[in-house]
């Protein structure tokens, strides 16, 4: 393929670096597209399908690992060569990126630019043996008190109890204090903070597969949240994505409870989740805040197909109707959880799953059906 036919997408947050690289590449006869962020780079890559993507791993809005994983995981860019052009030498980062599908890892220098120009005319996608990763399902709300943690735990239990051969894990990323442990009655010491502190990267997947505590009556294994604010403050935030990736290597389904934690920490998880279960209660404030969250996620490149909105009326009858909530959100509500009186709180206080404690109630049937529909939606997005 002649150089003039090649279009290169450069993703680099540093304007001076982008401009310098653009000038060099254009002198070499290449067409160059520019993106200052991973989010914009993903959108450009999926829209225009460049011949090569060149990126600086020091991205502001997403980890380089998540960027490469998303590019390799989408059929539009699965075969596009990827070149990391880093501003620093990092052997661990290099090994990680090359292992998930990056073709080359170069450190910015005159020699690296020369090597890049030599590589480009004949660069081909690097075949990588794909790891079988479990489906990632994130639970998010825009406002506290919507029952996000309870629904996350109970829907994970529905899946695990109906498919006994399926390995299900729940990760509690509600900070500073996790909320799943108190719902399911978990008393062990293994949690998000201890895993991030004590388990080496190379051992994470095997450790989770063999030793992650199982909550027997809930039919899932649990990576509990931090036990107190002090432990949360000591959490190694740069390891969060590695912990989630290791869980995906070890389990068929990974449910991640984010609560109302939409931040730079959780955004990469949301962007690569197979399905985002967006919990909204029927009060006007909850719907209005959810609308803001959805607009933000949409601007980050989130596809509505990967959003599974649930209107949770379990906490009360008052508020907007399903149609009114849909009109405000611009999204179709996939499931409406019916009013359940104080039974939801009663089940939580007794550390019992709702579908076990109140198996004959219509609420339990609705929750079981919603779980099946949500899993089906997640599987469809995995196949795209």
C-alpha positions in Angstrom: 0.0 0.0 0.0 1.4 3.4 -1.0 2.1 5.9 1.8 -0.2 8.5 0.3 -3.1 6.1 0.8 -2.5 5.7 4.5 -4.5 7.6 7.0 -3.0 7.8 10.5 -4.9 8.7 13.6 -2.8 10.4 16.3 -4.1 10.4 19.8 -2.0 12.6 22.1 -3.1 15.0 24.9 -0.1 17.2 24.3 -0.7 19.8 21.6 3.0 20.4 20.9 3.7 16.7 20.5 0.6 16.3 18.2 1.8 19.2 16.0 5.3 18.0 15.8 4.3 14.5 14.9 1.8 15.7 12.4 4.4 17.8 10.5 6.8 14.8 10.4 4.1 12.4 9.1 2.7 14.8 6.6 6.2 15.3 5.2 6.3 11.5 4.8 3.2 11.7 2.6 0.6 10.4 5.1 -2.8 11.8 5.8 -3.1 12.6 9.5 -6.1 12.9 11.8 -5.7 14.3 15.3 -7.5 13.6 18.6 -6.5 15.2 22.0 -8.2 12.5 24.1 -8.9 8.8 24.2 -12.7 9.4 24.0 -12.4 11.5 20.8 -9.9 9.1 19.5 -12.3 6.1 19.9 -15.1 8.0 18.1 -12.8 9.0 15.3 -11.3 5.5 15.0 -14.8 3.8 14.9 -16.2 6.4 12.5 -13.3 6.7 10.0 -11.4 3.5 10.4 -7.8 4.8 9.9 -5.1 2.6 8.6 -3.0 3.0 11.8 -3.6 4.5 15.2 -0.6 6.1 17.0 -1.2 7.1 20.6 0.6 8.4 23.7 -0.3 6.1 26.6 -0.3 9.1 29.0 -4.0 9.8 28.4 -6.1 12.0 30.6 -9.5 10.4 30.3 -8.8 6.7 29.9 -6.0 4.3 30.6 -4.0 3.1 27.6 -4.9 -0.5 28.5 -8.6 0.4 28.3 -8.1 2.2 25.0 -6.3 -0.7 23.3 -8.8 -3.2 24.8 -11.7 -1.2 23.4 -10.1 -0.8 20.0 -9.3 -4.5 19.7 -12.7 -5.5 21.0 -14.7 -3.6 18.4 -15.0 -5.2 14.9 -14.4 -1.8 13.2 -10.9 -1.5 14.7 -10.0 -5.1 15.6 -7.6 -5.3 12.7 -6.2 -1.7 12.8 -2.5 -1.6 13.7 -1.8 0.2 17.0 1.4 2.0 17.9 2.2 3.4 21.4 4.5 6.4 21.2 5.2 7.1 24.9 6.8 10.1 26.5 8.4 7.8 29.1 9.9 4.3 29.2 7.8 2.0 31.2 8.5 -1.8 30.8 5.4 -2.9 32.7 3.2 -0.7 30.6 4.9 -1.9 27.4 4.3 -5.5 28.3 0.7 -5.0 29.2 -0.1 -3.1 26.0 1.7 -5.5 23.7 -0.1 -8.4 25.4 -3.6 -7.0 24.6 -2.9 -6.2 21.0 -0.7 -3.2 20.6 1.7 -3.7 17.6 4.7 -1.6 18.8 5.7 0.4 21.9 8.2 3.2 21.2 9.6 5.9 23.5 9.5 9.4 22.0 12.9 10.3 20.5 14.4 11.1 17.1 15.4 7.5 16.8 11.8 6.4 17.6 10.4 8.7 15.0 12.8 7.2 12.4 11.8 3.7 13.4 8.1 4.6 13.2 8.6 6.0 9.6 10.3 2.7 8.7 7.5 0.6 10.2 4.5 2.4 8.8 4.5 1.2 5.2 4.5 -2.5 6.1 2.8 -2.4 9.5 0.2 -5.2 9.9 -2.1 -6.1 12.7 -0.4 -8.2 15.4 -2.3 -11.5 16.0 -3.1 -11.8 19.6 -4.7 -14.9 21.2 -7.8 -13.4 22.8 -8.4 -14.0 26.4 -11.9 -15.2 27.3 -13.2 -12.4 29.4 -16.4 -12.5 31.4 -19.2 -10.0 30.7 -18.8 -6.7 32.6 -22.0 -5.2 34.0 -21.9 -1.9 35.8 -24.6 -0.5 38.1 -24.8 3.3 38.4 -27.1 5.9 39.7 -27.1 9.7 39.6 -28.6 10.1 43.1 -28.3 8.3 46.4 -31.2 6.3 47.8 -32.3 4.7 44.6 -31.5 1.1 45.7 -28.5 0.6 43.3 -26.5 -1.7 45.6 -29.6 -3.8 46.6 -30.5 -4.3 42.9 -26.9 -5.1 42.0 -26.7 -7.8 44.7 -30.1 -9.2 44.1 -29.8 -9.4 40.3 -26.4 -11.1 40.6 -28.0 -13.6 42.9 -30.8 -14.2 40.4 -28.2 -15.0 37.7 -26.1 -17.2 40.0 -29.1 -19.2 41.4 -30.6 -19.8 37.9 -27.4 -20.8 36.3 -25.5 -22.8 38.8 -22.7 -23.6 36.4 -22.1 -19.9 35.8 -19.4 -18.2 37.8 -20.6 -14.7 39.0 -18.6 -12.1 40.9 -19.7 -8.8 42.4 -17.2 -6.0 43.0 -18.2 -3.2 45.3 -16.7 0.1 44.2 -18.9 2.4 46.3 -16.5 4.7 48.1 -15.5 5.5 50.7 -17.4 2.6 52.4 -18.8 -0.3 50.5 -22.5 -1.2 50.8 -22.8 -4.7 49.4 -21.2 -6.4 52.4 -23.8 -5.1 54.8 -26.6 -6.2 52.5 -25.4 -9.8 52.1 -23.9 -10.2 55.6 -20.3 -10.6 54.5 -17.9 -10.7 57.4 -14.5 -11.7 56.0 -11.4 -9.4 55.7 -10.8 -9.7 52.0 -11.9 -6.5 50.2 -11.1 -3.9 47.5 -8.4 -2.2 49.6 -6.6 -5.4 50.7 -6.7 -6.9 47.2 -5.2 -3.8 45.7 -2.5 -3.7 48.4 -1.5 -7.3 48.9 -1.9 -9.2 45.6 0.7 -8.8 42.8 -0.6 -8.0 39.3 0.6 -11.4 37.9 -1.3 -13.3 40.6 -4.6 -11.4 40.6 -6.6 -13.6 38.2 -5.5 -16.9 39.8 -6.1 -15.5 43.3 -9.6 -14.4 42.5 -10.4 -17.6 40.7 -9.3 -19.7 43.7 -9.7 -17.6 46.8 -12.2 -14.8 46.3 -14.8 -15.3 49.1 -18.1 -16.8 48.0 -21.4 -15.7 49.7 -23.1 -19.1 49.6 -26.7 -18.1 50.0 -26.3 -15.4 47.4 -24.6 -17.6 44.7 -21.8 -15.2 43.9 -18.2 -14.4 44.9 -17.7 -11.0 46.4 -14.9 -8.4 46.3 -16.2 -6.3 49.1 -15.8 -2.5 49.3 -13.4 -0.8 51.7 -14.4 -1.3 55.3 -13.8 2.3 56.4 -12.7 5.7 55.0 -9.1 5.2 56.1 -8.8 2.0 54.0 -10.5 3.8 51.1 -8.0 6.6 51.3 -5.1 4.1 51.0 -6.6 2.4 48.0 -4.3 2.2 45.0 -6.6 3.8 42.5 -4.2 3.0 39.6 -4.9 -0.7 40.2 -8.7 -0.6 40.0 -8.9 -1.4 36.3 -6.4 -4.3 36.8 -8.6 -5.7 39.6 -11.7 -5.6 37.3 -9.8 -7.1 34.4 -8.6 -9.9 36.6 -12.1 -10.6 37.8 -13.2 -10.8 34.1 -10.5 -13.4 33.5 -11.7 -15.5 36.4 -15.5 -15.2 36.2 -18.3 -15.5 33.5 -20.0 -12.4 34.8 -18.7 -9.5 36.8 -21.2 -7.1 38.4 -19.7 -3.8 39.5 -21.6 -1.6 42.0 -20.5 2.0 41.4 -23.4 3.6 43.4 -23.4 7.3 42.4 -19.7 7.3 41.8 -19.3 8.8 38.3 -15.7 10.0 38.2 -12.3 9.7 36.4 -11.9 6.5 38.4 -15.1 4.8 37.3 -15.5 6.3 33.8 -13.1 3.8 32.1 -15.1 0.9 33.7 -18.3 2.4 32.4 -16.9 2.9 28.9 -15.8 -0.7 28.5 -18.8 -2.3 30.3 -20.9 -4.6 28.2 -24.0 -3.1 29.9 -24.5 -0.2 32.2 -27.6 -0.7 34.5 -28.7 2.9 35.2 -30.9 3.0 38.3 -33.4 5.9 38.6 -36.1 6.4 41.1 -39.4 8.1 40.2 -38.8 11.5 41.9 -38.2 14.5 39.7 -34.7 15.2 41.2 -33.5 11.7 40.4 -34.7 11.7 36.8 -33.3 15.2 36.2 -29.9 14.2 37.6 -29.9 10.9 35.6 -30.6 13.0 32.5 -27.4 15.0 33.2 -25.4 11.7 33.7 -26.7 10.2 30.5 -25.8 13.3 28.5 -22.3 13.1 29.9 -21.9 9.4 29.1 -23.3 10.0 25.6 -20.7 12.7 25.0 -18.0 10.3 26.2 -19.0 7.9 23.3 -21.4 5.7 25.2 -24.0 3.9 23.0 -27.6 3.9 24.2 -27.6 0.2 23.3 -25.3 -0.5 26.3 -27.6 1.4 28.7 -30.2 -0.6 30.6 -32.4 1.9 32.5 -34.4 0.6 35.5 -37.1 2.7 37.1 -37.1 1.5 40.8 -40.4 2.2 42.5 -39.5 -0.2 45.3 -39.0 2.7 47.7 -42.4 4.4 47.1 -45.4 5.0 44.8 -45.0 8.7 44.3 -43.3 10.5 41.5 -43.1 10.5 37.7 -44.7 7.9 35.5 -42.6 5.6 33.3 -43.6 7.6 30.2 -42.7 10.9 31.9 -39.3 9.6 33.0 -38.6 8.3 29.5 -39.5 11.6 27.9 -37.1 13.5 30.2 -34.3 11.0 29.8 -34.6 10.4 26.1 -34.1 6.7 26.9 -36.5 3.7 27.0 -37.0 2.4 30.5 -36.3 -1.3 30.2 -37.8 -2.4 33.5 -40.0 -0.9 36.2 -39.5 -2.4 39.6 -42.9 -2.3 41.4 -43.5 -0.9 44.8 -42.5 -3.3 47.5 -43.4 -1.6 50.8 -40.9 -2.2 53.5 -40.1 -5.8 52.4 -36.9 -4.7 50.5 -35.5 -3.1 53.7 -36.6 -6.2 55.7 -34.8 -8.6 53.4 -31.6 -6.4 53.4 -31.6 -6.2 57.2 -31.9 -10.0 57.4 -29.1 -10.4 54.8 -31.5 -12.4 52.6 -32.1 -12.2 48.8 -35.5 -10.7 48.0 -36.3 -13.5 45.6 -35.6 -16.1 48.4 -37.4 -14.2 51.2 -40.4 -13.3 49.1 -40.3 -15.9 46.4 -44.1 -15.7 45.6 -44.3 -11.9 45.4 -44.7 -10.3 42.0 -41.6 -8.2 42.9 -39.4 -11.3 42.8 -40.8 -12.4 39.4 -40.2 -8.9 38.0 -36.6 -8.9 39.3 -35.9 -12.4 37.9 -37.3 -11.4 34.5 -35.3 -8.1 34.5 -32.1 -10.0 35.2 -32.7 -12.4 32.3 -33.4 -9.4 29.9 -30.4 -7.5 31.1 -28.1 -10.5 30.7 -29.5 -11.0 27.1 -28.8 -7.4 26.3 -25.2 -7.7 27.7 -24.6 -10.7 25.6 -25.7 -8.9 22.4 -23.3 -6.1 23.0 -20.5 -8.6 23.5 -21.1 -10.1 20.1 -20.8 -6.7 18.3 
